Amino acid sequence: MTMRKYSSTLILVLAILLPATSHAQDWKDVEIPVAAAEDQTWQLQPVSDDFNYTGAPTDKPPQFHKRWKDSYINAWLGPGKTEFNPGHAYVHNGNLGIAASRIKGTDRIAAGIVSSKATFTFPLYIEARAKISGLVMASNVWMLSSDSTQEIDILEAYGSNRDGQQWMAQRLHLSHHVFIRQPFQDYQPTDEGSWYSKDSITWRKDFHRVGVYWRDPFHLEYFVDGEKVRTTSGKEMIDPKGFTKGSGLNKPMHIIINAEDQDWRSDQGITPTDKELADTSNSIMWVDWIRVYKLTDVK
């Protein structure tokens, strides 16, 4: 990946910055909200990470590299004005930080990303404890097949404190996509339930747990802070246009954690300002931990 010029102080800031609210916990006392059958058990997958180590933006340790790479799953640099950059993902004080900054002399934005080296398939439970950024950019935890035709969005959120963005800041987008790449076609559910809100919570203000139970190719269950809040099930919700030719969400997928300046928003002028990007107390997504369990038969 070609390195570009960013804010001269960004790498130094990322190397020493502490999040406003620090957590160094793991998930050992957090119950999995989906019960296994009597003849099955949840098996923790090695990609699970509590980020209880230090990883500088440009010098990440073996604990990181055995699970993750600090780039996308292929050579794509990101949507809209985004340019994924390895120096914008780091680990400090028990948290993964996903940062963003202006690329000097351009209208583009350097954004942090990590993607799992391994892929995973159903039956699977995946959950992250995260604090989204306060930018109009997306804070994401998601899964994507290697051919980019099947996607599960565990967490997609836009936490901006900018005037006019309150509706988005109080919602989590809980969804999935199936694609045809040539010619490009994209299906995702558009029902009201795909935008989750509760008690006027502004999600950027604290850490929250968001998870998905990928039961089978035609059944997804979404959980927020341990509560089941959405079920997407059946062909008419998963793939009504037949893009998967009847297979549903059946492909192994990588896990991706990143920030994006998405073109469907930036094309409307909803894009971070230089001042918003420079405010590192508000512009960084934090992930306390991510855990992944495979449902397996008891032998």
N, C-alpha and C positions, 0 to 999 in steps of 0.2 A: 504494500500500500504506500503510495507517495505521501511523504510528509509535507505539510503546508505550514505557513506561518500563522500563529495564533496570538492571542493576547500575551504580551511578554511576561506577565506575572502569573499566568494561569497554572503552569506546571508547578511552580513553587507553592502557590496557594493550595493546590490539590494535595501536595505532598505533606502539608502540615495542618490542613484545616480539620477541625472537629465539627461534626454535625451539632445542630442546636440541641437535639435530644439524642442522647447516646444510649445504645442498647448493646449488650454483649451477651445475649442469651442464646441458648439453642432451643430446640423444640421438644426435648425429651419429656416434658410434662404437659405438652399440648396434645390433646386427644385428636385422633383422626376422626373426622365427622362422618365417615362412611364405615359401617360395620362390615367386617368380613364374614362370610358364611362359615359354618362350623368346620368344614373340610378345607378351608382356605386361610391364608394369612397374608398380611401386608409385609412385603419385604423391602426394606430401605435400599435405595439405589445409590451407588457410590458418587453420583453427581451431586447429591445433596450436600449443601455447604452452609455452615454457620458463619463463615467469614471471620472467624476468630484468629486472624493472622494479619500481618501487614504486607501490603503489596503496593509499591509506589507506581505512579502512572506509567513509567517506562521500565520498571524493574519488578516484575511480579514473580512470586516464589513458586516452587514446585507444587505446593498445595493448590494453587490456582491453575497452573498449566496442566495438571493431570486431569482436570475437569473441563476447563474452558480454554477458548482462544479469544483474544480481544479484537475480534473482527467479525464480519458477517459470515454466513455459511458458504458464500461464494464471493466473487470479485465485485459485486454490486456495492456501491457506496451509499445508497440510501435514497429516500424519496424527496421530492421537492428541493429545498435549499440545503438538505442534509448532506454532510460528508462524514461518514463514520471514521473515527480515529482512535487508535489504541491508547494514546496518551490521555484520553478522557474517561477511562474506566480505571478504577483503583480500589484498594481495600485498606481501610483504616478504622481503628477503634471498633472492630467487630461489625463493620458495615461495608457493603459494596457501594461505592459512589459512582453514579453515572452523570457526567457533567456535560456542559455545552458551552461553546464560546464562539465569538465572531472570528471568521477567517479574515485577517487584515486585508483591506483593499478590495473586498468583495461583499456581495450580499449573502454569502453562504455561511453555514453554521457547522462547525465541527462538533460531533456528538459522540458520546461514549456508547460502547456496545460490548457485550460478551455473548458468545454462543457456545453451546455444549459440543464437545467433540463426539460424544455418543448420541445415538438416536433412541427413541422410546416409542412404544406402542401400547395399546389397551390390553387388559384393564389396568388403568393407571390412576393414581391420585397425585396431583402436583399442587403445591401451595407455597406461596411466598409471603413473607411479612415485610411490607414495604411502605415507604413514605414518598408519595409522588412529589415532583418538583412543583414550584409555583409559577411555571412558565405556561404560555399558550401551546407549547410543544407537547407531544404525547410522551407520557411515561409508560413503558410497556414491559410486560412479561408475557411471552407467547411461545407457541410451538409452530414449526413449519417443516414440511417434508422437503427432502433434498432437491426435488424437482419443482418446488414452489407451487404446487397445485392444491395442497391441503393445509389448512391453518386453523389453529385453536388459539383464541385470544383469552388468556387467563386474566390479565389486567391491561386495560388501555384507558388512560385517564388524562385529563387536561386540567391541571390544577390552578390555572392562572388567577391571581388576585386583581387582575385588570378589570376596570369597569366594563360592564357588558358581557362578562364571561362567567357570571355567577351560576347560571344554569349548568354549564359544563363542569364547573368546579364542584358542584354538588352531585355529580353522577360518575359512575364507573361503567365503562362499556364492556359488556360481557357477551362475547360473540364468537363466530367462527366464519371461515371463508372456504369455498371450493372454487377453483379457477380452471379455465382453459387458457393456455398461454398463446396459442396461435389459431385463429385470431383471438385477441385477449377478451375474455369474458370473466366476470366475477359475480358470485352470489354470496350474500350474507343475509341473515335474518334482519328485518327492519321493523319488527314488532316493538311495541312500547317497552316490553320487558327487557330488551337488550340494553337499555339505559337505566341502570339501577341507582336509586336514591333511597335514603332513609333518614327521617327526622331532621332534614335540612343539614346533614353533616357536610362540612367542607373537608374533603378528603386529604388535602395537602397538609392539614394542620397536625396530623399524627400518623403513627404507624398503624396499618391495618393488615389483616390476613385475608388473602384472596386465593381461592383454590378452585380446581376443576377435577371432577371425577369423570374420566373418559371410560365409560363402562364398556361400550362396544361401538361399532362404526356408525350407529344411528341413535346414540344416547349420550348426552353430556349433562352433568349437573354442576352448578356453580355455587360456591360457598363464600360468604363474606363474614369474617370474624367468627367462623365456626357454624354459621347459620346457612342452611340451604335457601338460596334466594331465587334460583332460576333453574328450570329444566328445559332442555332443547332435545326433543325426541321425535323419531319417525322420519320417513323419507321427505314428507312435506315441509319439515323444518330444517332438516340437514342438507338435502340436495334435491329440491323440487324440480330443478331444470335438467337433472340427469348428467351433470358435468362429470361425475365419477363413474358413470355407466353402471349404476346400481351397487357400487362397492361401498359408498359412504366414506367416512373418515377412517381409512384402513391402513394408511402408510406410516412407517416409522418417521418420527419427527425429531428435529433438533429443538432444544430450548434456547430462547433468545431473550436477553434483558437489554433494553436500550432506550434511548431518547430519539425522537424524530420530529423534524419540522415538516409536517405532511402537506403535500401540495393542495389537497382539497381545502385546507385552511389558509395556507400561505397565498394561494391564488385569490383569496378574498381579502388579502391584506392582514390576516391574523397570523402574525409572525413576530418573534421576540425582537425587541429593540436592543441596541447596544447596552443601554443602561440596565435593562432587565437581565441580560446575559451576564453582565459584570457583577451582579449582586449574588455572590456565592452562598449567601444565607438563604436564598430562595430558588436558585436555579439548578440545584442538584437533586436528583432522585437517589434515595437511599434504600438499600435492601439489607435488612437485618439477617434474614436467612431464607433459603429455599430448600424444600424437602420434596423428594419424589419417591413414591412407593409403587411397587408392582404387586398386583394381586396374584398370588401363586397357590397352587394346591399343596396341602400338607401331606408330606410323605410318611 
